[in-house]
Amino acid sequence: MGVFDLFGRDSKVKESRGKTAERPLFTEQGDAPLAVFEPSDFKDVERIIDALKVGKNAMVHLNKLKPETARRVIDMLSGAVYAIGGGVYEMQNNVFMFSPTGVEIMQ
């Protein structure tokens, strides 16, 4: 039994070293309050809004989108966050944090 087995990692899973894996669209660990998104299309906005509706913070990386699509995504998410009483924070260029009501991000 290895150290990682104590934390629920399957010992039969082998990691590929030296390869850079593409970041998944949606990363969530159980009941973690943060979900990380890297949308590749405007259609991915729905999943981000769903995370916000259940009270999760959503960190959104817009690097894969064209500038006009990124603007549409930000507009749509800003409207959704406004509707639920949350906030929008620009963390760095093309990375935004959208938070639901009751959550304030200190910058």
C-alpha positions in Angstrom: 0.0 0.0 0.0 1.5 3.3 -1.1 0.9 6.8 0.3 -1.4 7.7 -2.5 -3.7 4.7 -1.8 -4.5 6.3 1.5 -6.1 9.2 -0.4 -8.2 7.1 -2.7 -5.9 7.0 -5.8 -6.1 3.7 -7.6 -2.7 2.0 -7.5 -3.3 0.5 -10.9 -3.5 3.9 -12.6 -0.3 4.8 -14.3 0.7 8.4 -15.0 2.3 9.4 -18.2 5.4 11.3 -17.5 6.8 13.9 -19.9 3.5 14.5 -21.6 1.5 17.6 -21.1 -2.2 16.8 -20.8 -4.7 19.3 -22.0 -6.6 20.9 -19.1 -10.1 19.4 -18.8 -13.1 21.6 -19.4 -14.5 21.0 -15.9 -12.5 20.2 -12.8 -14.3 19.5 -9.6 -13.2 17.6 -6.5 -16.2 16.4 -4.6 -17.8 19.3 -2.7 -15.0 21.7 -3.4 -16.1 25.3 -3.6 -14.2 26.0 -6.8 -14.7 24.7 -10.3 -12.1 25.4 -13.1 -13.3 25.8 -16.7 -11.5 26.3 -20.0 -14.3 26.6 -22.5 -13.6 25.8 -26.1 -16.9 27.0 -27.4 -19.8 29.3 -26.4 -21.9 26.2 -25.7 -19.8 25.4 -22.6 -21.2 28.4 -20.8 -24.2 26.4 -19.6 -22.0 24.1 -17.5 -20.3 27.1 -15.9 -23.7 28.7 -15.0 -24.9 25.4 -13.5 -21.8 25.4 -11.2 -22.6 28.9 -10.1 -26.3 28.1 -9.4 -25.2 25.4 -6.9 -23.0 27.8 -5.1 -19.5 27.1 -6.6 -17.0 29.7 -7.6 -16.0 29.3 -11.2 -12.6 30.2 -12.5 -12.8 30.6 -16.2 -9.7 30.5 -18.5 -10.6 32.0 -21.9 -7.3 31.4 -23.7 -8.8 28.9 -26.2 -11.5 31.3 -27.4 -11.5 33.9 -30.2 -11.7 37.4 -28.7 -15.3 37.9 -29.9 -16.4 34.5 -28.4 -14.6 35.3 -25.2 -16.5 38.6 -25.0 -19.8 36.8 -25.5 -18.9 34.3 -22.7 -18.0 37.1 -20.3 -21.2 38.9 -21.1 -23.3 35.8 -20.6 -21.6 34.8 -17.3 -21.7 38.4 -16.1 -25.5 38.5 -16.6 -25.9 35.1 -14.8 -23.8 36.3 -11.9 -25.8 39.5 -11.7 -29.0 37.5 -11.6 -27.9 35.4 -8.7 -26.3 38.4 -6.8 -22.7 37.3 -7.2 -19.5 39.0 -8.5 -17.0 39.0 -11.3 -13.2 39.4 -10.7 -10.5 39.6 -13.4 -7.6 37.5 -12.0 -5.2 38.0 -14.9 -5.4 38.4 -18.6 -8.1 36.0 -19.9 -8.7 34.5 -16.5 -11.9 35.5 -14.6 -13.4 34.4 -11.3 -17.2 34.3 -11.1 -18.6 33.9 -7.6 -22.1 33.2 -6.4 -24.0 35.4 -3.9 -22.4 35.6 -0.5 -18.8 35.0 -1.7 -16.3 37.9 -1.9 -12.9 37.5 -3.4 -10.2 39.7 -1.9 -7.8 41.1 -4.5 
